[in-house]
Amino acid sequence: MNTHDNKCQITCTDNDIVNEAEVDRFEEKKFVEVFIAQNRLKLLWNGSVYVGNKSGLEFTTKGPAIYEVNQGRGR
């Protein structure tokens, strides 16, 4: 079973400012929805990074860190 971090680094490609965003929804290699400055932003997978636009600015992210959770015998 995999789980992901609830935060990720997001970069505005227009001005190269990097901020931390809160992850709302995430499907690996499909999309990630984040909140940044109380605005929701949906970024779609383009084959190498997630890309999205908001207010005339372009944003990219590698997505949240993904962790593999090994479950025991379930006792």
PQR file with spaces between the fields and no chain letter, atoms N, CA, C, O and H, PARSE charges and radii, in Angstrom:
ATOM       1  N    MET     1       0.839   -1.177    0.000 -0.4000 1.5000
ATOM       2  CA   MET     1       0.000    0.000    0.000 -0.0000 2.0000
ATOM       3  C    MET     1       0.889    1.246    0.000  0.5500 1.7000
ATOM       4  O    MET     1       1.863    1.318    0.749 -0.5500 1.4000
ATOM       5  N    ASN     2       0.552    2.216   -0.836 -0.4000 1.5000
ATOM       6  CA   ASN     2       1.313    3.458   -0.908 -0.0000 2.0000
ATOM       7  C    ASN     2       0.518    4.593   -0.287  0.5500 1.7000
ATOM       8  O    ASN     2      -0.712    4.610   -0.336 -0.5500 1.4000
ATOM       9  H    ASN     2      -0.240    2.157   -1.444  0.4000 1.0000
ATOM      10  N    THR     3       1.232    5.530    0.290 -0.4000 1.5000
ATOM      11  CA   THR     3       0.638    6.746    0.819 -0.0000 2.0000
ATOM      12  C    THR     3       1.524    7.908    0.382  0.5500 1.7000
ATOM      13  O    THR     3       2.651    7.694   -0.063 -0.5500 1.4000
ATOM      14  H    THR     3       2.232    5.516    0.329  0.4000 1.0000
ATOM      15  N    HIS     4       1.031    9.115    0.504 -0.4000 1.5000
ATOM      16  CA   HIS     4       1.812   10.275    0.066 -0.0000 2.0000
ATOM      17  C    HIS     4       1.851   11.335    1.144  0.5500 1.7000
ATOM      18  O    HIS     4       1.020   11.359    2.052 -0.5500 1.4000
ATOM      19  H    HIS     4       0.115    9.289    0.866  0.4000 1.0000
ATOM      20  N    ASP     5       2.828   12.207    1.026 -0.4000 1.5000
ATOM      21  CA   ASP     5       2.980   13.326    1.936 -0.0000 2.0000
ATOM      22  C    ASP     5       1.839   14.309    1.705  0.5500 1.7000
ATOM      23  O    ASP     5       1.281   14.353    0.608 -0.5500 1.4000
ATOM      24  H    ASP     5       3.503   12.188    0.289  0.4000 1.0000
ATOM      25  N    ASN     6       1.483   15.093    2.711 -0.4000 1.5000
ATOM      26  CA   ASN     6       0.378   16.037    2.542 -0.0000 2.0000
ATOM      27  C    ASN     6       0.857   17.427    2.128  0.5500 1.7000
ATOM      28  O    ASN     6       0.062   18.367    2.092 -0.5500 1.4000
ATOM      29  H    ASN     6       1.936   15.056    3.601  0.4000 1.0000
ATOM      30  N    LYS     7       2.145   17.569    1.815 -0.4000 1.5000
ATOM      31  CA   LYS     7       2.695   18.832    1.322 -0.0000 2.0000
ATOM      32  C    LYS     7       3.645   18.544    0.174  0.5500 1.7000
ATOM      33  O    LYS     7       4.222   17.459    0.095 -0.5500 1.4000
ATOM      34  H    LYS     7       2.791   16.806    1.844  0.4000 1.0000
ATOM      35  N    CYS     8       3.810   19.516   -0.718 -0.4000 1.5000
ATOM      36  CA   CYS     8       4.776   19.383   -1.811 -0.0000 2.0000
ATOM      37  C    CYS     8       5.309   20.768   -2.176  0.5500 1.7000
ATOM      38  O    CYS     8       4.701   21.788   -1.851 -0.5500 1.4000
ATOM      39  H    CYS     8       3.342   20.398   -0.654  0.4000 1.0000
ATOM      40  N    GLN     9       6.443   20.783   -2.850 -0.4000 1.5000
ATOM      41  CA   GLN     9       7.045   22.025   -3.324 -0.0000 2.0000
ATOM      42  C    GLN     9       6.459   22.352   -4.693  0.5500 1.7000
ATOM      43  O    GLN     9       6.411   21.491   -5.572 -0.5500 1.4000
ATOM      44  H    GLN     9       6.937   19.954   -3.113  0.4000 1.0000
ATOM      45  N    ILE    10       6.015   23.591   -4.874 -0.4000 1.5000
ATOM      46  CA   ILE    10       5.430   24.015   -6.141 -0.0000 2.0000
ATOM      47  C    ILE    10       6.183   25.248   -6.629  0.5500 1.7000
ATOM      48  O    ILE    10       6.485   26.151   -5.849 -0.5500 1.4000
ATOM      49  H    ILE    10       6.054   24.290   -4.160  0.4000 1.0000
ATOM      50  N    THR    11       6.484   25.277   -7.930 -0.4000 1.5000
ATOM      51  CA   THR    11       7.287   26.348   -8.514 -0.0000 2.0000
ATOM      52  C    THR    11       6.456   27.130   -9.521  0.5500 1.7000
ATOM      53  O    THR    11       5.790   26.545  -10.375 -0.5500 1.4000
ATOM      54  H    THR    11       6.238   24.543   -8.563  0.4000 1.0000
ATOM      55  N    CYS    12       6.498   28.455   -9.418 -0.4000 1.5000
ATOM      56  CA   CYS    12       5.903   29.315  -10.431 -0.0000 2.0000
ATOM      57  C    CYS    12       6.967   29.510  -11.511  0.5500 1.7000
ATOM      58  O    CYS    12       8.002   30.126  -11.256 -0.5500 1.4000
ATOM      59  H    CYS    12       7.039   28.931   -8.724  0.4000 1.0000
ATOM      60  N    THR    13       6.721   28.993  -12.708 -0.4000 1.5000
ATOM      61  CA   THR    13       7.737   29.046  -13.762 -0.0000 2.0000
ATOM      62  C    THR    13       7.905   30.445  -14.343  0.5500 1.7000
ATOM      63  O    THR    13       8.899   30.716  -15.017 -0.5500 1.4000
ATOM      64  H    THR    13       5.880   28.493  -12.916  0.4000 1.0000
ATOM      65  N    ASP    14       6.948   31.336  -14.092 -0.4000 1.5000
ATOM      66  CA   ASP    14       7.055   32.700  -14.611 -0.0000 2.0000
ATOM      67  C    ASP    14       8.060   33.542  -13.834  0.5500 1.7000
ATOM      68  O    ASP    14       8.719   34.408  -14.410 -0.5500 1.4000
ATOM      69  H    ASP    14       6.141   31.115  -13.545  0.4000 1.0000
ATOM      70  N    ASN    15       8.183   33.294  -12.524 -0.4000 1.5000
ATOM      71  CA   ASN    15       9.104   34.089  -11.704 -0.0000 2.0000
ATOM      72  C    ASN    15      10.047   33.233  -10.855  0.5500 1.7000
ATOM      73  O    ASN    15      10.795   33.775  -10.041 -0.5500 1.4000
ATOM      74  H    ASN    15       7.647   32.591  -12.057  0.4000 1.0000
ATOM      75  N    ASP    16      10.028   31.911  -11.026 -0.4000 1.5000
ATOM      76  CA   ASP    16      10.911   30.965  -10.326 -0.0000 2.0000
ATOM      77  C    ASP    16      10.796   31.008   -8.808  0.5500 1.7000
ATOM      78  O    ASP    16      11.758   30.692   -8.107 -0.5500 1.4000
ATOM      79  H    ASP    16       9.420   31.471  -11.687  0.4000 1.0000
ATOM      80  N    ILE    17       9.631   31.396   -8.291 -0.4000 1.5000
ATOM      81  CA   ILE    17       9.396   31.377   -6.846 -0.0000 2.0000
ATOM      82  C    ILE    17       8.896   29.988   -6.466  0.5500 1.7000
ATOM      83  O    ILE    17       7.995   29.442   -7.102 -0.5500 1.4000
ATOM      84  H    ILE    17       8.850   31.653   -8.861  0.4000 1.0000
ATOM      85  N    VAL    18       9.501   29.421   -5.411 -0.4000 1.5000
ATOM      86  CA   VAL    18       9.136   28.088   -4.924 -0.0000 2.0000
ATOM      87  C    VAL    18       8.420   28.245   -3.589  0.5500 1.7000
ATOM      88  O    VAL    18       8.914   28.920   -2.686 -0.5500 1.4000
ATOM      89  H    VAL    18      10.233   29.865   -4.894  0.4000 1.0000
ATOM      90  N    ASN    19       7.254   27.617   -3.469 -0.4000 1.5000
ATOM      91  CA   ASN    19       6.473   27.636   -2.232 -0.0000 2.0000
ATOM      92  C    ASN    19       6.043   26.233   -1.868  0.5500 1.7000
ATOM      93  O    ASN    19       6.072   25.320   -2.693 -0.5500 1.4000
ATOM      94  H    ASN    19       6.852   27.068   -4.202  0.4000 1.0000
ATOM      95  N    GLU    20       5.644   26.077   -0.621 -0.4000 1.5000
ATOM      96  CA   GLU    20       5.103   24.805   -0.162 -0.0000 2.0000
ATOM      97  C    GLU    20       3.589   24.855   -0.282  0.5500 1.7000
ATOM      98  O    GLU    20       2.959   25.823    0.143 -0.5500 1.4000
ATOM      99  H    GLU    20       5.621   26.819    0.050  0.4000 1.0000
ATOM     100  N    ALA    21       3.003   23.812   -0.860 -0.4000 1.5000
ATOM     101  CA   ALA    21       1.557   23.746   -1.044 -0.0000 2.0000
ATOM     102  C    ALA    21       1.003   22.547   -0.286  0.5500 1.7000
ATOM     103  O    ALA    21       1.695   21.547   -0.094 -0.5500 1.4000
ATOM     104  H    ALA    21       3.515   23.025   -1.205  0.4000 1.0000
ATOM     105  N    GLU    22      -0.243   22.657    0.140 -0.4000 1.5000
ATOM     106  CA   GLU    22      -0.924   21.561    0.839 -0.0000 2.0000
ATOM     107  C    GLU    22      -1.658   20.696   -0.181  0.5500 1.7000
ATOM     108  O    GLU    22      -2.456   21.204   -0.968 -0.5500 1.4000
ATOM     109  H    GLU    22      -0.806   23.469   -0.016  0.4000 1.0000
ATOM     110  N    VAL    23      -1.392   19.394   -0.167 -0.4000 1.5000
ATOM     111  CA   VAL    23      -1.995   18.470   -1.126 -0.0000 2.0000
ATOM     112  C    VAL    23      -3.410   18.119   -0.669  0.5500 1.7000
ATOM     113  O    VAL    23      -3.621   17.696    0.468 -0.5500 1.4000
ATOM     114  H    VAL    23      -0.744   18.981    0.473  0.4000 1.0000
ATOM     115  N    ASP    24      -4.376   18.300   -1.570 -0.4000 1.5000
ATOM     116  CA   ASP    24      -5.763   17.954   -1.287 -0.0000 2.0000
ATOM     117  C    ASP    24      -6.087   16.574   -1.860  0.5500 1.7000
ATOM     118  O    ASP    24      -6.517   15.684   -1.126 -0.5500 1.4000
ATOM     119  H    ASP    24      -4.205   18.644   -2.494  0.4000 1.0000
ATOM     120  N    ARG    25      -5.885   16.391   -3.166 -0.4000 1.5000
ATOM     121  CA   ARG    25      -6.130   15.097   -3.819 -0.0000 2.0000
ATOM     122  C    ARG    25      -4.938   14.769   -4.695  0.5500 1.7000
ATOM     123  O    ARG    25      -4.284   15.657   -5.240 -0.5500 1.4000
ATOM     124  H    ARG    25      -5.537   17.114   -3.763  0.4000 1.0000
ATOM     125  N    PHE    26      -4.660   13.454   -4.824 -0.4000 1.5000
ATOM     126  CA   PHE    26      -3.492   13.050   -5.592 -0.0000 2.0000
ATOM     127  C    PHE    26      -3.700   11.674   -6.187  0.5500 1.7000
ATOM     128  O    PHE    26      -4.071   10.737   -5.480 -0.5500 1.4000
ATOM     129  H    PHE    26      -5.192   12.732   -4.381  0.4000 1.0000
ATOM     130  N    GLU    27      -3.464   11.545   -7.481 -0.4000 1.5000
ATOM     131  CA   GLU    27      -3.403   10.251   -8.156 -0.0000 2.0000
ATOM     132  C    GLU    27      -2.100   10.243   -8.936  0.5500 1.7000
ATOM     133  O    GLU    27      -1.890   11.055   -9.837 -0.5500 1.4000
ATOM     134  H    GLU    27      -3.163   12.306   -8.055  0.4000 1.0000
ATOM     135  N    GLU    28      -1.229    9.311   -8.575 -0.4000 1.5000
ATOM     136  CA   GLU    28       0.106    9.269   -9.145 -0.0000 2.0000
ATOM     137  C    GLU    28       0.053    9.171  -10.675  0.5500 1.7000
ATOM     138  O    GLU    28      -0.679    8.356  -11.235 -0.5500 1.4000
ATOM     139  H    GLU    28      -1.399    8.651   -7.843  0.4000 1.0000
ATOM     140  N    LYS    29       0.836   10.009  -11.322 -0.4000 1.5000
ATOM     141  CA   LYS    29       0.961   10.093  -12.780 -0.0000 2.0000
ATOM     142  C    LYS    29      -0.361   10.414  -13.483  0.5500 1.7000
ATOM     143  O    LYS    29      -0.548   10.067  -14.649 -0.5500 1.4000
ATOM     144  H    LYS    29       1.431   10.671  -10.867  0.4000 1.0000
ATOM     145  N    LYS    30      -1.278   11.077  -12.767 -0.4000 1.5000
ATOM     146  CA   LYS    30      -2.526   11.565  -13.356 -0.0000 2.0000
ATOM     147  C    LYS    30      -2.718   13.039  -13.023  0.5500 1.7000
ATOM     148  O    LYS    30      -2.729   13.884  -13.918 -0.5500 1.4000
ATOM     149  H    LYS    30      -1.126   11.359  -11.819  0.4000 1.0000
ATOM     150  N    PHE    31      -2.869   13.350  -11.734 -0.4000 1.5000
ATOM     151  CA   PHE    31      -3.080   14.738  -11.330 -0.0000 2.0000
ATOM     152  C    PHE    31      -2.755   14.911   -9.846  0.5500 1.7000
ATOM     153  O    PHE    31      -2.656   13.943   -9.092 -0.5500 1.4000
ATOM     154  H    PHE    31      -2.859   12.664  -11.007  0.4000 1.0000
ATOM     155  N    VAL    32      -2.594   16.173   -9.453 -0.4000 1.5000
ATOM     156  CA   VAL    32      -2.488   16.544   -8.046 -0.0000 2.0000
ATOM     157  C    VAL    32      -3.250   17.854   -7.876  0.5500 1.7000
ATOM     158  O    VAL    32      -3.091   18.780   -8.672 -0.5500 1.4000
ATOM     159  H    VAL    32      -2.674   16.959  -10.065  0.4000 1.0000
ATOM     160  N    GLU    33      -4.080   17.928   -6.834 -0.4000 1.5000
ATOM     161  CA   GLU    33      -4.789   19.162   -6.500 -0.0000 2.0000
ATOM     162  C    GLU    33      -4.201   19.684   -5.207  0.5500 1.7000
ATOM     163  O    GLU    33      -4.110   18.963   -4.214 -0.5500 1.4000
ATOM     164  H    GLU    33      -4.209   17.177   -6.187  0.4000 1.0000
ATOM     165  N    VAL    34      -3.802   20.949   -5.228 -0.4000 1.5000
ATOM     166  CA   VAL    34      -3.155   21.541   -4.060 -0.0000 2.0000
ATOM     167  C    VAL    34      -3.851   22.848   -3.686  0.5500 1.7000
ATOM     168  O    VAL    34      -4.564   23.451   -4.489 -0.5500 1.4000
ATOM     169  H    VAL    34      -3.876   21.535   -6.035  0.4000 1.0000
ATOM     170  N    PHE    35      -3.622   23.264   -2.446 -0.4000 1.5000
ATOM     171  CA   PHE    35      -4.022   24.587   -1.984 -0.0000 2.0000
ATOM     172  C    PHE    35      -2.761   25.395   -1.778  0.5500 1.7000
ATOM     173  O    PHE    35      -1.844   24.981   -1.069 -0.5500 1.4000
ATOM     174  H    PHE    35      -3.043   22.774   -1.793  0.4000 1.0000
ATOM     175  N    ILE    36      -2.731   26.562   -2.413 -0.4000 1.5000
ATOM     176  CA   ILE    36      -1.618   27.481   -2.226 -0.0000 2.0000
ATOM     177  C    ILE    36      -2.214   28.871   -2.036  0.5500 1.7000
ATOM     178  O    ILE    36      -2.963   29.353   -2.887 -0.5500 1.4000
ATOM     179  H    ILE    36      -3.476   26.898   -2.990  0.4000 1.0000
ATOM     180  N    ALA    37      -1.884   29.508   -0.931 -0.4000 1.5000
ATOM     181  CA   ALA    37      -2.444   30.819   -0.575 -0.0000 2.0000
ATOM     182  C    ALA    37      -3.968   30.784   -0.628  0.5500 1.7000
ATOM     183  O    ALA    37      -4.590   31.707   -1.154 -0.5500 1.4000
ATOM     184  H    ALA    37      -1.276   29.117   -0.240  0.4000 1.0000
ATOM     185  N    GLN    38      -4.566   29.738   -0.093 -0.4000 1.5000
ATOM     186  CA   GLN    38      -6.008   29.529    0.000 -0.0000 2.0000
ATOM     187  C    GLN    38      -6.699   29.447   -1.363  0.5500 1.7000
ATOM     188  O    GLN    38      -7.905   29.672   -1.461 -0.5500 1.4000
ATOM     189  H    GLN    38      -4.060   28.988    0.334  0.4000 1.0000
ATOM     190  N    ASN    39      -5.940   29.125   -2.410 -0.4000 1.5000
ATOM     191  CA   ASN    39      -6.493   28.918   -3.746 -0.0000 2.0000
ATOM     192  C    ASN    39      -6.239   27.481   -4.162  0.5500 1.7000
ATOM     193  O    ASN    39      -5.143   26.955   -3.966 -0.5500 1.4000
ATOM     194  H    ASN    39      -4.960   28.942   -2.330  0.4000 1.0000
ATOM     195  N    ARG    40      -7.256   26.844   -4.737 -0.4000 1.5000
ATOM     196  CA   ARG    40      -7.112   25.470   -5.215 -0.0000 2.0000
ATOM     197  C    ARG    40      -6.515   25.502   -6.616  0.5500 1.7000
ATOM     198  O    ARG    40      -6.905   26.310   -7.459 -0.5500 1.4000
ATOM     199  H    ARG    40      -8.146   27.272   -4.896  0.4000 1.0000
ATOM     200  N    LEU    41      -5.567   24.609   -6.843 -0.4000 1.5000
ATOM     201  CA   LEU    41      -4.893   24.532   -8.130 -0.0000 2.0000
ATOM     202  C    LEU    41      -4.778   23.073   -8.530  0.5500 1.7000
ATOM     203  O    LEU    41      -4.268   22.252   -7.767 -0.5500 1.4000
ATOM     204  H    LEU    41      -5.251   23.952   -6.159  0.4000 1.0000
ATOM     205  N    LYS    42      -5.260   22.746   -9.743 -0.4000 1.5000
ATOM     206  CA   LYS    42      -5.166   21.380  -10.249 -0.0000 2.0000
ATOM     207  C    LYS    42      -4.041   21.314  -11.265  0.5500 1.7000
ATOM     208  O    LYS    42      -4.017   22.080  -12.228 -0.5500 1.4000
ATOM     209  H    LYS    42      -5.674   23.413  -10.362  0.4000 1.0000
ATOM     210  N    LEU    43      -3.103   20.390  -11.044 -0.4000 1.5000
ATOM     211  CA   LEU    43      -1.974   20.210  -11.938 -0.0000 2.0000
ATOM     212  C    LEU    43      -2.062   18.825  -12.554  0.5500 1.7000
ATOM     213  O    LEU    43      -2.283   17.839  -11.850 -0.5500 1.4000
ATOM     214  H    LEU    43      -3.123   19.768  -10.261  0.4000 1.0000
ATOM     215  N    LEU    44      -1.888   18.749  -13.868 -0.4000 1.5000
ATOM     216  CA   LEU    44      -1.993   17.484  -14.589 -0.0000 2.0000
ATOM     217  C    LEU    44      -0.608   16.969  -14.968  0.5500 1.7000
ATOM     218  O    LEU    44       0.304   17.751  -15.235 -0.5500 1.4000
ATOM     219  H    LEU    44      -1.709   19.550  -14.440  0.4000 1.0000
ATOM     220  N    TRP    45      -0.461   15.651  -14.987 -0.4000 1.5000
ATOM     221  CA   TRP    45       0.798   14.989  -15.320 -0.0000 2.0000
ATOM     222  C    TRP    45       1.076   15.157  -16.811  0.5500 1.7000
ATOM     223  O    TRP    45       0.201   14.887  -17.633 -0.5500 1.4000
ATOM     224  H    TRP    45      -1.201   15.015  -14.770  0.4000 1.0000
ATOM     225  N    ASN    46       2.289   15.601  -17.171 -0.4000 1.5000
ATOM     226  CA   ASN    46       2.631   15.763  -18.590 -0.0000 2.0000
ATOM     227  C    ASN    46       3.699   14.771  -19.045  0.5500 1.7000
ATOM     228  O    ASN    46       4.243   14.911  -20.141 -0.5500 1.4000
ATOM     229  H    ASN    46       2.999   15.820  -16.503  0.4000 1.0000
ATOM     230  N    GLY    47       4.000   13.789  -18.230 -0.4000 1.5000
ATOM     231  CA   GLY    47       5.007   12.788  -18.565 -0.0000 2.0000
ATOM     232  C    GLY    47       6.263   12.905  -17.731  0.5500 1.7000
ATOM     233  O    GLY    47       7.004   11.934  -17.580 -0.5500 1.4000
ATOM     234  H    GLY    47       3.559   13.675  -17.340  0.4000 1.0000
ATOM     235  N    SER    48       6.512   14.102  -17.181 -0.4000 1.5000
ATOM     236  CA   SER    48       7.693   14.268  -16.327 -0.0000 2.0000
ATOM     237  C    SER    48       7.389   15.063  -15.057  0.5500 1.7000
ATOM     238  O    SER    48       7.982   14.794  -14.012 -0.5500 1.4000
ATOM     239  H    SER    48       5.909   14.891  -17.304  0.4000 1.0000
ATOM     240  N    VAL    49       6.477   16.036  -15.126 -0.4000 1.5000
ATOM     241  CA   VAL    49       6.072   16.818  -13.955 -0.0000 2.0000
ATOM     242  C    VAL    49       4.576   17.114  -14.053  0.5500 1.7000
ATOM     243  O    VAL    49       3.949   16.875  -15.085 -0.5500 1.4000
ATOM     244  H    VAL    49       5.995   16.254  -15.975  0.4000 1.0000
ATOM     245  N    TYR    50       4.021   17.634  -12.966 -0.4000 1.5000
ATOM     246  CA   TYR    50       2.633   18.085  -12.943 -0.0000 2.0000
ATOM     247  C    TYR    50       2.621   19.577  -13.301  0.5500 1.7000
ATOM     248  O    TYR    50       3.419   20.349  -12.769 -0.5500 1.4000
ATOM     249  H    TYR    50       4.530   17.827  -12.128  0.4000 1.0000
ATOM     250  N    VAL    51       1.719   19.982  -14.200 -0.4000 1.5000
ATOM     251  CA   VAL    51       1.672   21.363  -14.685 -0.0000 2.0000
ATOM     252  C    VAL    51       0.250   21.890  -14.571  0.5500 1.7000
ATOM     253  O    VAL    51      -0.712   21.184  -14.874 -0.5500 1.4000
ATOM     254  H    VAL    51       1.071   19.355  -14.632  0.4000 1.0000
ATOM     255  N    GLY    52       0.125   23.158  -14.123 -0.4000 1.5000
ATOM     256  CA   GLY    52      -1.183   23.794  -14.042 -0.0000 2.0000
ATOM     257  C    GLY    52      -1.064   25.296  -14.165  0.5500 1.7000
ATOM     258  O    GLY    52       0.025   25.853  -14.026 -0.5500 1.4000
ATOM     259  H    GLY    52       0.907   23.731  -13.877  0.4000 1.0000
ATOM     260  N    ASN    53      -2.187   25.958  -14.427 -0.4000 1.5000
ATOM     261  CA   ASN    53      -2.226   27.415  -14.581 -0.0000 2.0000
ATOM     262  C    ASN    53      -3.264   28.010  -13.650  0.5500 1.7000
ATOM     263  O    ASN    53      -4.312   27.416  -13.393 -0.5500 1.4000
ATOM     264  H    ASN    53      -3.071   25.505  -14.540  0.4000 1.0000
ATOM     265  N    LYS    54      -2.946   29.207  -13.148 -0.4000 1.5000
ATOM     266  CA   LYS    54      -3.877   29.944  -12.293 -0.0000 2.0000
ATOM     267  C    LYS    54      -3.536   31.426  -12.398  0.5500 1.7000
ATOM     268  O    LYS    54      -2.374   31.806  -12.250 -0.5500 1.4000
ATOM     269  H    LYS    54      -2.095   29.689  -13.358  0.4000 1.0000
ATOM     270  N    SER    55      -4.518   32.249  -12.647 -0.4000 1.5000
ATOM     271  CA   SER    55      -4.351   33.705  -12.710 -0.0000 2.0000
ATOM     272  C    SER    55      -3.276   34.126  -13.704  0.5500 1.7000
ATOM     273  O    SER    55      -2.554   35.093  -13.461 -0.5500 1.4000
ATOM     274  H    SER    55      -5.462   31.940  -12.767  0.4000 1.0000
ATOM     275  N    GLY    56      -3.164   33.416  -14.812 -0.4000 1.5000
ATOM     276  CA   GLY    56      -2.189   33.757  -15.829 -0.0000 2.0000
ATOM     277  C    GLY    56      -0.769   33.317  -15.532  0.5500 1.7000
ATOM     278  O    GLY    56       0.150   33.658  -16.277 -0.5500 1.4000
ATOM     279  H    GLY    56      -3.750   32.631  -15.010  0.4000 1.0000
ATOM     280  N    LEU    57      -0.571   32.565  -14.455 -0.4000 1.5000
ATOM     281  CA   LEU    57       0.748   32.062  -14.085 -0.0000 2.0000
ATOM     282  C    LEU    57       0.795   30.552  -14.260  0.5500 1.7000
ATOM     283  O    LEU    57      -0.214   29.871  -14.076 -0.5500 1.4000
ATOM     284  H    LEU    57      -1.317   32.288  -13.850  0.4000 1.0000
ATOM     285  N    GLU    58       1.961   30.026  -14.615 -0.4000 1.5000
ATOM     286  CA   GLU    58       2.130   28.577  -14.766 -0.0000 2.0000
ATOM     287  C    GLU    58       2.872   28.027  -13.555  0.5500 1.7000
ATOM     288  O    GLU    58       3.848   28.616  -13.090 -0.5500 1.4000
ATOM     289  H    GLU    58       2.781   30.579  -14.765  0.4000 1.0000
ATOM     290  N    PHE    59       2.398   26.889  -13.052 -0.4000 1.5000
ATOM     291  CA   PHE    59       2.990   26.242  -11.883 -0.0000 2.0000
ATOM     292  C    PHE    59       3.373   24.812  -12.224  0.5500 1.7000
ATOM     293  O    PHE    59       2.690   24.146  -13.002 -0.5500 1.4000
ATOM     294  H    PHE    59       1.606   26.411  -13.430  0.4000 1.0000
ATOM     295  N    THR    60       4.475   24.340  -11.633 -0.4000 1.5000
ATOM     296  CA   THR    60       4.901   22.957  -11.813 -0.0000 2.0000
ATOM     297  C    THR    60       5.298   22.374  -10.469  0.5500 1.7000
ATOM     298  O    THR    60       5.668   23.101   -9.547 -0.5500 1.4000
ATOM     299  H    THR    60       5.029   24.880  -11.001  0.4000 1.0000
ATOM     300  N    THR    61       5.216   21.049  -10.368 -0.4000 1.5000
ATOM     301  CA   THR    61       5.667   20.332   -9.184 -0.0000 2.0000
ATOM     302  C    THR    61       6.005   18.904   -9.572  0.5500 1.7000
ATOM     303  O    THR    61       5.464   18.361  -10.535 -0.5500 1.4000
ATOM     304  H    THR    61       4.915   20.458  -11.117  0.4000 1.0000
ATOM     305  N    LYS    62       6.900   18.310   -8.816 -0.4000 1.5000
ATOM     306  CA   LYS    62       7.193   16.887   -8.994 -0.0000 2.0000
ATOM     307  C    LYS    62       6.180   16.042   -8.243  0.5500 1.7000
ATOM     308  O    LYS    62       6.161   14.819   -8.383 -0.5500 1.4000
ATOM     309  H    LYS    62       7.340   18.750   -8.034  0.4000 1.0000
ATOM     310  N    GLY    63       5.331   16.694   -7.440 -0.4000 1.5000
ATOM     311  CA   GLY    63       4.312   15.994   -6.666 -0.0000 2.0000
ATOM     312  C    GLY    63       4.789   15.712   -5.257  0.5500 1.7000
ATOM     313  O    GLY    63       5.942   15.983   -4.921 -0.5500 1.4000
ATOM     314  H    GLY    63       5.346   17.687   -7.326  0.4000 1.0000
ATOM     315  N    PRO    64       3.911   15.171   -4.434 -0.5600 1.5000
ATOM     316  CA   PRO    64       4.293   14.861   -3.057  0.2800 2.0000
ATOM     317  C    PRO    64       5.172   13.616   -2.989  0.5500 1.7000
ATOM     318  O    PRO    64       5.172   12.789   -3.901 -0.5500 1.4000
ATOM     319  N    ALA    65       5.908   13.499   -1.911 -0.4000 1.5000
ATOM     320  CA   ALA    65       6.714   12.297   -1.686 -0.0000 2.0000
ATOM     321  C    ALA    65       5.774   11.115   -1.475  0.5500 1.7000
ATOM     322  O    ALA    65       4.758   11.233   -0.789 -0.5500 1.4000
ATOM     323  H    ALA    65       5.908   14.171   -1.170  0.4000 1.0000
ATOM     324  N    ILE    66       6.122    9.976   -2.069 -0.4000 1.5000
ATOM     325  CA   ILE    66       5.294    8.769   -1.975 -0.0000 2.0000
ATOM     326  C    ILE    66       6.024    7.750   -1.121  0.5500 1.7000
ATOM     327  O    ILE    66       7.210    7.488   -1.321 -0.5500 1.4000
ATOM     328  H    ILE    66       6.947    9.881   -2.626  0.4000 1.0000
ATOM     329  N    TYR    67       5.307    7.184   -0.173 -0.4000 1.5000
ATOM     330  CA   TYR    67       5.872    6.204    0.750 -0.0000 2.0000
ATOM     331  C    TYR    67       5.162    4.871    0.588  0.5500 1.7000
ATOM     332  O    TYR    67       3.946    4.825    0.401 -0.5500 1.4000
ATOM     333  H    TYR    67       4.344    7.397   -0.010  0.4000 1.0000
ATOM     334  N    GLU    68       5.915    3.803    0.659 -0.4000 1.5000
ATOM     335  CA   GLU    68       5.330    2.468    0.638 -0.0000 2.0000
ATOM     336  C    GLU    68       5.153    2.019    2.079  0.5500 1.7000
ATOM     337  O    GLU    68       6.109    2.003    2.854 -0.5500 1.4000
ATOM     338  H    GLU    68       6.903    3.841    0.810  0.4000 1.0000
ATOM     339  N    VAL    69       3.932    1.656    2.432 -0.4000 1.5000
ATOM     340  CA   VAL    69       3.615    1.224    3.790 -0.0000 2.0000
ATOM     341  C    VAL    69       3.490   -0.287    3.786  0.5500 1.7000
ATOM     342  O    VAL    69       2.603   -0.844    3.138 -0.5500 1.4000
ATOM     343  H    VAL    69       3.155    1.669    1.802  0.4000 1.0000
ATOM     344  N    ASN    70       4.371   -0.938    4.503 -0.4000 1.5000
ATOM     345  CA   ASN    70       4.313   -2.397    4.609 -0.0000 2.0000
ATOM     346  C    ASN    70       3.457   -2.738    5.829  0.5500 1.7000
ATOM     347  O    ASN    70       3.755   -2.325    6.950 -0.5500 1.4000
ATOM     348  H    ASN    70       5.091   -0.485    5.029  0.4000 1.0000
ATOM     349  N    GLN    71       2.405   -3.488    5.591 -0.4000 1.5000
ATOM     350  CA   GLN    71       1.546   -3.885    6.702 -0.0000 2.0000
ATOM     351  C    GLN    71       1.915   -5.285    7.132  0.5500 1.7000
ATOM     352  O    GLN    71       2.217   -6.153    6.314 -0.5500 1.4000
ATOM     353  H    GLN    71       2.163   -3.823    4.681  0.4000 1.0000
ATOM     354  N    GLY    72       1.883   -5.481    8.420 -0.4000 1.5000
ATOM     355  CA   GLY    72       2.224   -6.773    8.981 -0.0000 2.0000
ATOM     356  C    GLY    72       1.120   -7.786    8.767  0.5500 1.7000
ATOM     357  O    GLY    72       0.357   -7.707    7.805 -0.5500 1.4000
ATOM     358  H    GLY    72       1.637   -4.776    9.085  0.4000 1.0000
ATOM     359  N    ARG    73       1.052   -8.701    9.644 -0.4000 1.5000
ATOM     360  CA   ARG    73       0.068   -9.781    9.528 -0.0000 2.0000
ATOM     361  C    ARG    73      -1.336   -9.345    9.902  0.5500 1.7000
ATOM     362  O    ARG    73      -2.279  -10.119    9.746 -0.5500 1.4000
ATOM     363  H    ARG    73       1.672   -8.766   10.425  0.4000 1.0000
ATOM     364  N    GLY    74      -1.495   -8.137   10.386 -0.4000 1.5000
ATOM     365  CA   GLY    74      -2.826   -7.638   10.726 -0.0000 2.0000
ATOM     366  C    GLY    74      -3.344   -8.151   12.039  0.5500 1.7000
ATOM     367  O    GLY    74      -4.553   -8.297   12.217 -0.5500 1.4000
ATOM     368  H    GLY    74      -0.729   -7.508   10.513  0.4000 1.0000
ATOM     369  N    ARG    75      -2.459   -8.426   12.954 -0.4000 1.5000
ATOM     370  CA   ARG    75      -2.903   -8.911   14.255 -0.0000 2.0000
ATOM     371  C    ARG    75      -3.356   -7.828   15.145  0.5500 1.7000
ATOM     372  O    ARG    75      -3.759   -8.088   16.278 -0.5500 1.4000
ATOM     373  H    ARG    75      -1.477   -8.308   12.809  0.4000 1.0000
